[in-house]
């Protein structure tokens, strides 16, 4: 599969056991052997899983469906690396002020004809602009283990990955060095939308 060019629109999909769990359109910033970068403007519409009653879901349950009705609340610039079990998202408010780094623990990206798929590992690391940090959704990972969605060993590997992220953030290693906090997207780039077939 060929590389994507800057400005191309791709779909980043979370999957649970083979099914699409969430789908977010994004604009390619870089698609290179050593790094993939994406931009999602504030207000981008994306799809999320919902329960039978229409409520958002944190973990899968019987009868869940996809609703294409969510809006990205802020602008995001994300980094993912081959073979690395996390992605780093730089968050910006509507005035383009840098809000911090959101680290999503996840499987490495897998290329698809329309973009990239991954499995969310539930645990997140939130890193403030001053590089102080905290973990998010520890209880969700524990609940996933109780339900058999992850094994205890898999959950341990996720926590080990979080510890590596924390060490990188505390040391100010890229992209936690602030070098991308003033980055702005090409104004000619589109607001991305989900293409036909995004839920296949």
C-alpha positions, 0 to 999 in steps of 0.5 A: 500500500502506498504512502499517503501525502500531506493533505490526504484524508484518512480514517483512523479506526478503533476496533474491538474483536474485529468490529469498528468501535470508533472512526475518526477522519483525519488529515495526513501531516506525514506518512513516513517510515519512522513516523505518522502524523495526523491533524484533526480540526475542532468540529470534525464529525466522527463515529462512536459506539453507543448502547441500545439506549443510545448512550456512549459506551466505554466498553463493548456490550451486546447490541452496540451500534455506531453513531456518526454524531460526535464532534471533535471538541478541540484541534489535535495533532497526533504522532504514531510510530511503527511498532510503538504501542501508543500515540501522542496527541497534542491538544489545542483550544479554539484560540490555538493555545496548547493544552497539553499532550494526551497519550493514548495507549493502543496497538501500533497502527495497521494500514488499511485501504482507507487509513489505519486501524488499531486497538485501544488499550484503554489506559491514557497518560495526560501530560500538562504543558509543564510536563506534570502527568497523571494516568486516566482510566485505570479503573476502565482497564481493570474492568476490562480485565474482569470482563475478559477483554484483556488478560492480566498479562496484557494489562501489565504490558499496557501499564509498562508502556505507560511507565515508558511514556511517563519517563519520556515525558519527564525527560522532555523527549520528543514530542514532549520537548515542545517543538510542535506546540506552535505548529499550525495546519496548512489553511488549504487542508480540508475539514475531513469527513468519513468516506463511504465504507468507513464502517466495513 
